[in-house]
Amino acid sequence: MIAAADLFQQRTPRERVLLGIMAIAIVGFALWYGAARPLSRAVEDAAAHHARASQDYSELRDAAAEFSGSEGRSAAPAAPEAILRSAENFGLTLDRHEIDSAREITVAAENADPAAVFAWIALLQKDYGVVVSNMAVTSAGDGRVVVEMVLARSGI
């Protein structure tokens, strides 16, 4: 350490100023790239992670609400006739239906499009609070199905 101080004292005042400026620049560079840059990157990464997590949470909350059928459901329960008429909107012809009670309806379709059947079930869950309590599906050929199901109010 004494040798370094002697070497510094042997320099001219101009060289000492230049060495001081160089030392400050080296320390500043080390602090910038050793501390400030990693910290700013960590903040950016945390912000991006938070944004992804917020988006995932929002999607999960929306999916849970859709799954539970709580969105879009009317306050008053729909009449069985309204539920049966809604099948026509999906191109489903119900060959028979039977209103078992105020809470259950049995429906059957002999030659139905499976996509229309499942889209109708999704609508029933979302808009009417109706779930399928029992269902039997068999192939009718040509991509069509024979379906018989019991529809019930959710929460039974």
C-alpha distance (Angstrom), angle and dihedral (degrees) to the residues before:
residue distance angle dihedral
M1 . . .
I2 3.78 . .
A3 3.81 90.0 .
A4 3.81 90.3 54.2
A5 3.81 90.8 49.9
D6 3.82 90.1 49.5
L7 3.81 90.8 49.8
F8 3.81 89.9 50.1
Q9 3.82 91.8 49.2
Q10 3.80 91.3 50.6
R11 3.83 90.0 60.9
T12 3.77 122.8 92.2
P13 3.80 118.4 -105.3
R14 3.80 89.9 -106.0
E15 3.84 91.7 53.7
R16 3.82 90.4 47.6
V17 3.81 90.7 55.0
L18 3.80 91.0 48.1
L19 3.83 91.5 48.1
G20 3.83 89.7 49.5
I21 3.81 91.8 50.4
M22 3.82 89.8 47.2
A23 3.83 91.3 50.1
I24 3.82 91.0 49.7
A25 3.82 90.4 48.6
I26 3.82 92.0 50.0
V27 3.81 92.5 48.4
G28 3.83 90.6 46.8
F29 3.80 90.9 49.4
A30 3.81 91.6 49.1
L31 3.80 92.0 49.0
W32 3.81 92.9 47.0
Y33 3.80 97.0 49.1
G34 3.78 96.5 29.9
A35 3.80 100.0 46.9
A36 3.81 117.0 2.1
R37 3.81 98.4 48.1
P38 3.83 95.6 47.4
L39 3.80 90.4 46.8
S40 3.81 92.9 50.2
R41 3.81 90.2 48.0
A42 3.81 89.6 49.9
V43 3.81 90.1 52.3
E44 3.82 91.4 49.1
D45 3.82 91.5 47.9
A46 3.80 91.2 48.5
A47 3.81 91.1 50.2
A48 3.82 91.2 49.6
H49 3.82 91.2 47.2
H50 3.80 90.4 49.3
A51 3.81 91.5 50.1
R52 3.82 91.2 50.1
A53 3.80 91.5 47.1
S54 3.81 91.4 48.6
Q55 3.79 91.1 50.6
D56 3.82 92.0 47.1
Y57 3.80 90.3 48.8
S58 3.80 91.3 49.6
E59 3.82 92.0 49.6
L60 3.79 91.2 46.7
R61 3.81 92.1 48.7
D62 3.83 90.7 49.6
A63 3.80 91.8 47.7
A64 3.81 91.3 48.7
A65 3.79 91.1 49.9
E66 3.79 90.5 48.5
F67 3.81 91.6 46.9
S68 3.78 92.7 50.0
G69 3.78 90.0 47.2
S70 3.79 92.9 -131.5
E71 3.81 95.4 131.6
G72 3.77 120.0 80.5
R73 3.79 96.0 4.4
S74 3.75 114.3 139.9
A75 3.78 118.2 -121.6
A76 3.81 95.2 -124.3
P77 3.80 118.2 58.7
A78 3.78 113.6 -108.3
A79 3.77 120.5 -112.0
P80 3.82 115.4 -108.9
E81 3.81 88.8 -116.0
A82 3.81 91.1 58.2
I83 3.79 90.1 50.4
L84 3.81 91.2 50.4
R85 3.83 91.8 47.2
S86 3.81 90.3 52.2
A87 3.83 88.4 66.2
E88 3.81 89.3 67.0
N89 3.81 89.8 60.5
F90 3.80 87.8 63.5
G91 3.80 94.6 46.7
L92 3.78 92.9 -106.6
T93 3.76 118.4 146.8
L94 3.77 108.8 -157.1
D95 3.80 107.1 -148.9
R96 3.76 91.8 -164.8
H97 3.75 139.5 0.2
E98 3.75 133.9 -178.2
I99 3.77 126.4 -166.2
D100 3.80 101.2 -142.5
S101 3.79 97.0 -179.2
A102 3.76 140.3 -31.8
R103 3.79 87.2 -73.5
E104 3.83 105.5 39.7
I105 3.79 136.9 54.1
T106 3.81 124.7 -178.8
V107 3.81 114.4 -151.1
A108 3.80 133.6 179.0
A109 3.79 134.1 -170.4
E110 3.80 121.2 -173.2
N111 3.82 102.0 -163.4
A112 3.81 109.5 23.1
D113 3.77 135.3 155.9
P114 3.84 106.1 -116.5
A115 3.82 93.1 -143.0
A116 3.80 90.3 54.5
V117 3.81 91.6 48.0
F118 3.79 93.9 53.3
A119 3.81 93.4 41.8
W120 3.82 88.3 53.0
I121 3.81 90.7 49.7
A122 3.84 89.8 52.0
L123 3.81 90.3 51.0
L124 3.81 91.2 49.0
Q125 3.79 90.8 52.9
K126 3.78 94.6 46.1
D127 3.80 103.1 39.0
Y128 3.80 105.1 25.4
G129 3.80 105.1 27.2
V130 3.79 90.5 -121.8
V131 3.80 122.8 143.3
V132 3.78 133.1 -172.1
S133 3.79 108.7 -107.5
N134 3.83 95.4 178.2
M135 3.79 131.3 10.4
A136 3.80 137.9 176.5
V137 3.81 120.4 -171.3
T138 3.82 126.0 -178.5
S139 3.77 131.5 172.1
A140 3.81 117.6 -97.7
G141 3.82 93.7 -174.4
D142 3.81 129.6 -106.9
G143 3.80 91.0 60.8
R144 3.81 92.5 -61.0
V145 3.79 127.4 120.9
V146 3.77 141.1 -149.9
V147 3.77 108.3 -133.4
E148 3.79 133.6 -174.7
M149 3.77 120.3 177.2
V150 3.75 143.2 164.3
L151 3.79 113.9 -132.9
A152 3.78 119.5 -157.2
R153 3.78 138.0 175.6
S154 3.81 110.3 -95.0
G155 3.77 116.4 -105.7
I156 3.81 95.1 41.9
